[in-house]
């Protein structure tokens, strides 16, 4: 029973990172941006992120099951969750695609570090994060592309 409560806690922490997406919505500003043709359709983001957040929570729980409060691996895990939560307010809230592009690269590195630290503890936990890394790789490319395509517009709006 205790481990199931901890699983719920990991899932709640994971989905808490998604809460910024409820607060900071794309809106008209995003619709007006020049975006690449290869971007995924807008409707795809919510279901993909829902699955990824579930996998992220499960991954952390598996490491906890194996190692308890493994200080360094779970600290890096927490950092990647915080970076995940920060991207949406930077991009959609502050309208800062350049800063969001830098932030998502830090997120990508934190996810990779989490995978590398989880692997010796629980290989399955590390593998559960690979789709997350792949999706964030796409999101990083999209963020960079949006920034690049709109840099003159965003720069004229106050170095955004």
Phi, psi and omega in degrees: 000318181299317182292329176292323176294323178292322175301314178300319179298318178296319179294319178298316178298318180296310181288340175297327177298331180283344184301329179296333178290337177281325183281314183255099183268155180303305176067189184297323181305313182293319181300329183277350181288150173281116183241151181290153179296331185280001181294147176295155177295147184305324183294340184283335186298313183298311180294323179296312180296325178300313178296316182296318179297323176297318178294321179299313179298315179298319179299312178299319179297319179299321177293318178300317179302320185281320190235001185069211179281082178285101193308304185290310180301317182283338173291316177295322175303314179296321179297317180294327176295318178296318177295322177300313181294332185282334186299313185300312178295328178292311184286301186275329181278309182271348183058048182241075182298327178295312178295322178296325178294319177294317181297319182289334174291323174294320176300314180304313180297321180292323177294315178300316178298321178297315178301313181296324179281330179285327188305313179293335181277312181203107184298323179297321179298319178295315181295328178297339181269351181297317176299325176299313178297319179297315181294319178292330174298315177296316179297324177294316178298320178294316178300314179297318180296316179296316178300311183299314183292337186241014187297323180292323178293314183288328177293324180288348179262024175099047176056042179277000000 
